[in-house]
């Protein structure tokens, strides 16, 4: 006597449903496995989108531009008068 399905005509309908469910589960698992990118390594031939050198260069340029802006604003909003005057003018 066999315990598995598909050998008896009575159990064939249940066996077909079970096989369809298992095939569907395998297909869903395969689709999920193919769509994930978590464990895929980076392509060897392609370089990174932005290198660290260019990032550092842009940071340095931004700092230089900020210094220039600060100097211009200091000149623009500088108070008039002599530099060494005391606060006892009142």
C-alpha positions as a LaTeX table, in Angstrom:
\begin{tabular}{lrrr}
\hline
Residue & $x$ (\AA) & $y$ (\AA) & $z$ (\AA) \\
\hline
Unk1 & 0.00 & 0.00 & 0.00 \\
Unk2 & 1.42 & 3.39 & $-1.06$ \\
Unk3 & 1.09 & 6.45 & 1.12 \\
Unk4 & 1.73 & 8.95 & $-1.67$ \\
Unk5 & $-0.95$ & 10.29 & $-3.94$ \\
Unk6 & $-1.37$ & 9.89 & $-7.71$ \\
Unk7 & $-1.44$ & 6.08 & $-7.70$ \\
Unk8 & $-5.10$ & 5.73 & $-6.88$ \\
Unk9 & $-7.81$ & 7.22 & $-9.13$ \\
Unk10 & $-9.64$ & 8.50 & $-6.05$ \\
Unk11 & $-6.68$ & 10.60 & $-4.89$ \\
Unk12 & $-5.74$ & 11.96 & $-8.32$ \\
Unk13 & $-7.79$ & 15.15 & $-7.93$ \\
Unk14 & $-6.14$ & 15.96 & $-4.59$ \\
Unk15 & $-2.76$ & 15.04 & $-6.02$ \\
Unk16 & $-3.19$ & 17.44 & $-8.93$ \\
Unk17 & $-4.12$ & 20.29 & $-6.59$ \\
Unk18 & $-1.13$ & 19.51 & $-4.37$ \\
Unk19 & 1.23 & 19.41 & $-7.34$ \\
Unk20 & $-0.13$ & 22.70 & $-8.67$ \\
Unk21 & 0.35 & 24.31 & $-5.24$ \\
Unk22 & 3.91 & 23.05 & $-4.97$ \\
Unk23 & 4.78 & 24.16 & $-8.52$ \\
Unk24 & 3.24 & 27.58 & $-7.80$ \\
Unk25 & 5.24 & 27.89 & $-4.57$ \\
Unk26 & 8.46 & 26.97 & $-6.39$ \\
Unk27 & 7.70 & 29.49 & $-9.15$ \\
Unk28 & 7.07 & 32.28 & $-6.61$ \\
Unk29 & 10.26 & 31.40 & $-4.76$ \\
Unk30 & 12.24 & 31.42 & $-8.03$ \\
Unk31 & 10.79 & 34.81 & $-9.02$ \\
Unk32 & 11.73 & 36.28 & $-5.65$ \\
Unk33 & 15.21 & 34.80 & $-5.83$ \\
Unk34 & 15.78 & 36.27 & $-9.28$ \\
Unk35 & 14.44 & 39.71 & $-8.39$ \\
Unk36 & 16.53 & 40.29 & $-5.26$ \\
Unk37 & 19.75 & 42.23 & $-5.55$ \\
Unk38 & 20.91 & 41.83 & $-1.95$ \\
Unk39 & 23.54 & 39.18 & $-2.50$ \\
Unk40 & 24.64 & 40.13 & $-6.01$ \\
Unk41 & 28.18 & 41.43 & $-6.32$ \\
Unk42 & 28.99 & 44.59 & $-8.24$ \\
Unk43 & 29.97 & 44.19 & $-11.89$ \\
Unk44 & 33.71 & 43.94 & $-12.36$ \\
Unk45 & 34.08 & 45.92 & $-15.58$ \\
Unk46 & 32.06 & 48.99 & $-14.56$ \\
Unk47 & 33.59 & 51.66 & $-12.30$ \\
Unk48 & 31.64 & 53.26 & $-9.47$ \\
Unk49 & 29.33 & 56.11 & $-10.42$ \\
Unk50 & 31.31 & 58.75 & $-8.50$ \\
Unk51 & 34.81 & 58.18 & $-7.26$ \\
Unk52 & 35.96 & 59.35 & $-3.85$ \\
Unk53 & 38.56 & 61.60 & $-5.48$ \\
Unk54 & 35.94 & 63.61 & $-7.33$ \\
Unk55 & 33.83 & 63.82 & $-4.16$ \\
Unk56 & 36.76 & 65.22 & $-2.22$ \\
Unk57 & 37.55 & 67.64 & $-5.04$ \\
Unk58 & 33.99 & 68.96 & $-5.01$ \\
Unk59 & 34.14 & 69.37 & $-1.23$ \\
Unk60 & 37.38 & 71.34 & $-1.52$ \\
Unk61 & 35.88 & 73.53 & $-4.25$ \\
Unk62 & 32.80 & 74.14 & $-2.11$ \\
Unk63 & 34.95 & 75.20 & 0.83 \\
Unk64 & 36.98 & 77.58 & $-1.34$ \\
Unk65 & 33.80 & 79.13 & $-2.73$ \\
Unk66 & 32.40 & 79.49 & 0.79 \\
Unk67 & 35.54 & 81.30 & 1.94 \\
Unk68 & 35.24 & 83.70 & $-1.01$ \\
Unk69 & 31.58 & 84.38 & $-0.22$ \\
Unk70 & 32.39 & 85.00 & 3.44 \\
Unk71 & 35.18 & 87.44 & 2.52 \\
Unk72 & 32.87 & 89.33 & 0.14 \\
Unk73 & 30.13 & 89.51 & 2.77 \\
Unk74 & 32.59 & 90.70 & 5.42 \\
Unk75 & 33.65 & 93.54 & 3.12 \\
Unk76 & 30.07 & 94.29 & 2.18 \\
Unk77 & 28.70 & 94.46 & 5.75 \\
Unk78 & 31.80 & 95.86 & 7.41 \\
Unk79 & 31.17 & 98.71 & 9.84 \\
Unk80 & 32.73 & 102.01 & 8.97 \\
Unk81 & 35.18 & 103.93 & 11.08 \\
Unk82 & 38.59 & 103.24 & 12.45 \\
Unk83 & 39.50 & 99.80 & 13.66 \\
Unk84 & 41.14 & 100.59 & 16.98 \\
Unk85 & 38.52 & 102.88 & 18.47 \\
Unk86 & 37.40 & 102.24 & 22.01 \\
Unk87 & 33.84 & 101.65 & 23.16 \\
Unk88 & 33.85 & 104.70 & 25.46 \\
Unk89 & 32.49 & 107.06 & 22.78 \\
Unk90 & 29.10 & 107.48 & 24.43 \\
\hline
\end{tabular}
